[in-house]
Amino acid sequence: MASNSITSRDQDERAGAEIVHGPEECYRHSIDLLEELGFPKGVLPLQDLEECGRVRETGFVWMKQKAPYEHFFVGSNTRDERAGAEIVHGPEECYRHSIDLLEELGFPKGVLPLQDLEECGRVRETGFVWMKQKAPYEHFFVGSNTRVSYSLEVTAYVEKFKMKKMTGIKSKQVFLWVPITEMSIDDPASKKIYFKTPMGIGKSFPVTAFMSEEEKQKYLEEKANSTK
């Protein structure tokens, strides 16, 4: 019943629409629309458009892509927050940079398993950091039984035992991808990492779920020695 009602509502609001199909026609349609409305052409950088429609009487419009798409806008605010940054390039330098950062903050080395890093930066004065990958990446954490998606670029503001205002990270929750905006270790003695969403809802996992193999081995040895 719910599905039928949604379909009928969609049909009602699209009645009498001007509809175009195909990437070229849809691109021209979207550019013409943005120009008519007074917006810059790059404000909706949609890709592989399949269908676009407009109901002039009501103002309702839609644009269908072949697949979801993520875009990074490089603007003045971005330049400002990156001013004075320490920047490294290339996979080896970026890997060392990211590992050093995680160790300094008190996080396990495997908590950000980014791949093919091209650029990493850090503004020590503000705590702003970013890490650019060659392509988006998904990782499954066996220890926490979670799948996490990392965008082309991951950013955050960092301090000891905390990454906040994070962008570019989503966790698969049942059938939905939910953004992760903060991770922290509130009590180092608890050996728990807390992850928070924009809604303020969070979940904690053992630090061991995100340790590298080297860290796990060291942790197990220390634990064994402490029980002797």
Secondary structure, DSSP 8 states (H G I E B T S, - for coil): -HHHHHHHHHHHHTTT-EEEESHHHHHHHHHHHHHHHT--GGGS---SEEEEEEETTTTEEEEEESS--------HHHHHHTTT-EEEESHHHHHHHHHHHHHHHT--GGGS---SEEEEEEETTTTEEEEEESS-EEEEETTTTEEEEEEEEEEEEEETTEEEEEEEEEEEETTEEEE--EEE-S-GGGTEEEEE-TTS-EEEEEGGGG--HHHHHHHHHHHHHHT-
